[in-house]
Amino acid sequence: MIQNDPPLRHPARMQRDDAVPDVDLGATLRALRGGLRRQWPVIAAMVLLLSALTMAHLLVAQPKYTARAALIVDPRISNSVNGPEAPTLLLSDALVVDSELEVLSSREVTGRVAASLGLFEAAEEAAPPGPLGRVLTALGELRDRLAGGPEAPLLQGEDAEAGRREAIRRKMMEGFDITRAGGTYAIQIAYTDADPLFATRAVNALIEEYFTVSSDASLSDTRRISAWLDQRVAVLGGEVEAADRAVADYRRENDLFAMRDDLLPSEAELSAANDRLIGLRSRLIDLQTAEDRIAAILTSDSVAPLLDGTLGGEVASPALREMQTRFSRLIGDEGELVGRWGADSDIVARNRQDQAQLHRLMLEEARQIAERIRSQRDAVGSQIAATGQQIEILRERASLDAQKSIRLRELEREAQAKRRQYESMLGQMVLATQNETFQRAPARIIARAVPPDEKSWPKGKRLLALAVFGGLVLGAGIGFLREVTDNRLRRIGELRDGLGLRYLGVLSPVSPRRVRPAQSASLRGLAAELRQRRPEQGGLVCGLASAFRGEGAPVVAGWLAAELAGDGRVALLDLDGAGDLAPLLPGNVAVQQLTSVEDPQAIATRLAALAEEGRPVAVLLHQRGAGPELLVRRRLQALVALIAEMRGRFDQVIVLLPPLDEAARTELAAELVDCAILVVRWGRSDLPELSQALTDAAALRPKLLGGLFATDGMRGFRRYN
């Protein structure tokens, strides 16, 4: 047998699945759609309200215009004398652009702009105070009266004028918008005002004053640096001249004049002597080698080495080379003569004699060459000895000159350092002089301001779109709050889930005079169920209850009795006694009032005689206003007997029970019925209160078949269901 084990689940995953609730997306979307459908009047009202307010604002608002210009900052440009024009790091670029933004918004630049626009000289036009302004003015006057007079101003004279100018400047800056264009080097400048020409003038004036302030600041620094450079160049020029003079005097006093390749005379002579000694030693080695070769040839008494090139062309004399040529020719001819004339011929013998003679001559010439080489070797040895002595003398002179050159190099390094510093300062002075004549700003204009041709505020289409969107959001929020905070019983699902009751139908409108098709269908279905529940012996006693009075339970009881009377005898028994039930019943209901139930059998017989098919009987067990006294315990037995008698004579007995808020009376009356129906007024009954009332009705709750909605109109009911 194969056992299929359930798949293993990770404990952490099981914990997570248990902690996260399951969400039914379809149900959520349906609930959202239903909520929007129900709250659309609120949403539409908010949209219309905000749209109307926006339209009114657009009609009365004064249009404003925005002039725009743009600058681009080049972080490679520096106004400093030593500032390199080279790309910097990205962070440094951002800091440069942000710094220029601060300069554009600085008090010095904007103050000049206000002065150039004539704002300081223009008379201030006091706007008429609003309601809040008038209240503040009145409070200020009252404070002055209580204090014995107006307070003295804090600022006097020039300080007061400076404060006035600062207030005008700040007010002007409220219209400016100076921002960086994203992460670029561009700076956007905008000014908004009711006068488009003034807005254009303000933007262009800010740009001009910015360049003026930047140029003045850099020019002041340049002039100050230039004056300092002039002083330093003059001082360094004298120091360089003194250092050069000291170097020249030291060279002259110590005979240290430099030759080619910056060598001293002693160093040049020593180097030449060493080169000459090396050449002589190399020459001596070559002569010794040639002498050894010739000695070996003479010892061997053979001319073969003389023919194979053992002696180089530099050693062999012209006579020896001629003999080598003739000897080689004789050897070549000997072979040919022997082949032609024979080895014993006279011509062959003569050839051999010539060879022997040339052999002796060649060896003799080799001995003479050896003597010449020996003489040359002795001469080269003498030259080597003389050159060695000269080198020792020159080495001592070079050592003395080297000691003197140490001080010379110190003087030269000092003079060179001062010369470099002098040249650097001189170049900076030239650059500073150029900067005095031309100053480059760290920014340039890429777009000047021009008069705007359309208003920038208010934006009609945008404001209307925002108003519509805001109305939708605000209306949806209000609708959501209404949905969340609404505890009234409106949905069929709340009847099932919140109260645990079965939905039996809806009756609308709650009027005893007319019945709509939907109401008739609910009544027919409810009547059919009650007929099925009727026992085989006797009639069915069914109670109708509501949470509170005025929820339509009497009207529902009358219509239900009229529907059941179509195929049997039906009685309607009023145990509530809150008022006159007759006006709330349909016209075909026979009304019978009883003040006493002492003879249940006679009463039941008389009521059965009044009841006819299609005409129910309504039994009122009280005089008006005296109903509550009928449910005391001493009369309860009489009611039980009456209902028992009516059960035998009627097919259906509808009992109108007291409302649930009268818990004691409801519990007593619940003992008299077989089943019960709860009538709920749609949109009026509070769900928590109704749930608590059902919880308290311990005797009635088990007998409830379900709940029946009663409403004045089906439109609202359909919006929720």
Secondary structure by P-SEA (a helix, b strand, c coil): ccccccbbbbaaaaaaaaacccccaaaaaaaaaaaaaaaaaaaaaaaaaaaaaaaaaaacbbbbbbbbbbbbbccccccccccccccccaaaaaaaaaaaaaaaacaaaaaaaaaaacccccccccccccaaaaaaaaaaaaaaaaacccccccccaaaaaaaaaaaaaaaaaccbbbbccccccbbbbbbbcccaaaaaaaaaaaaaaaaaaaaaaaaaaaaaaaaaaaaaaaaaaaaaaaaaaaaaaaaaaaccccccccccaaaaaaaaaaaaaaaaaaaaaaaaaaaaaaaaaaaacccccccccccccccccaaaaaaaaaaaaaaaaaaaaaaccccccaaaaaaaaaaaaaaaaaaaaaaaaaaaaaaaaaaaaaaaaaaaaaaaaaaaaaaaaaaaaaaaaaaaaaaaaaaaaaaaaaaaaaaaaaaaaccccccccccccccccccccccaaaaaaaaaaaaaaaaaaaaaaaaaaccccccaaaaaacccccccccccccccccccaaaaaaaaaaaaaaaaaccccbbbbbbbbcccccccaaaaaaaaaaaaaccbbbbbbbccccccccccccccbbbbbbcccccaaaaaaaaaaaccccbbbbbbccccccccccccccaaaaaaaaaaaaaacccbbbbbcccccaaaaaaaaaaaccbbbbbbccccccaaaaaaaaaacccccccccbbbbbcccaaaaaaac
